[in-house]
Amino acid sequence: MSRILLLGPAREAAGVGHDDIDGASVAEVLRVAVARYGPAFEEVLSVSKVWVNGEPCDDDHPVGRQDEVAVLPPISGG
C-alpha cells in the first residue's frame, strides 16, 4: 500500500488528510481515491499536481509500499 497525502482543498473534499491505498502506479492509486472520496475529490484532483516522494511524476509512475503520493491542489493567497 502506498500512502496518499491530501493537502488543502483535496483534504477538505476527501474528508481525510492521508490514507493508505493499494495500487501499482499513481494512476491506480488515484483511481481508488476517486472511487473512495467521490466527485468533489475528483474535481479537485483534476486541477491538482501529483508528486511521489516529493518529486513531480506522471500517472504511469510506479509506486510501492514505502511511497507517498501527494495531491497538491493550486492555492491562492493575497
Backbone hydrogen bonds, N-H to C=O, Kabsch-Sander energy under -0.5 kcal/mol:
donor,donor_aa,acceptor,acceptor_aa,energy
2,S,21,I,-2.6
3,R,67,D,-2.3
4,I,2,S,-0.5
4,I,19,D,-3.2
5,L,69,V,-3.0
6,L,4,I,-0.5
6,L,17,G,-3.1
7,L,5,L,-0.5
7,L,71,V,-1.4
10,A,7,L,-1.9
11,R,7,L,-0.5
12,E,8,G,-2.1
13,A,9,P,-2.5
14,A,10,A,-2.1
15,G,11,R,-2.4
16,V,11,R,-0.6
19,D,4,I,-1.8
21,I,2,S,-3.0
26,V,61,H,-2.0
27,A,59,D,-2.7
29,V,25,S,-2.2
30,L,26,V,-2.7
31,R,27,A,-2.2
32,V,28,E,-2.1
33,A,29,V,-2.3
34,V,30,L,-2.6
35,A,31,R,-2.0
36,R,32,V,-2.3
37,Y,33,A,-2.9
38,G,34,V,-2.3
42,E,38,G,-2.0
43,E,39,P,-2.3
44,V,40,A,-1.8
45,L,41,F,-2.9
46,S,42,E,-1.7
47,V,44,V,-1.4
48,S,45,L,-1.5
49,K,72,L,-2.3
51,W,70,A,-2.2
52,V,55,E,-2.7
53,N,68,E,-2.6
55,E,52,V,-1.3
57,C,50,V,-1.4
61,H,58,D,-1.6
63,V,24,A,-1.9
67,D,64,G,-1.4
69,V,3,R,-3.1
69,V,67,D,-0.5
70,A,51,W,-3.0
70,A,68,E,-0.7
71,V,5,L,-2.9
72,L,49,K,-3.2
72,L,70,A,-0.6
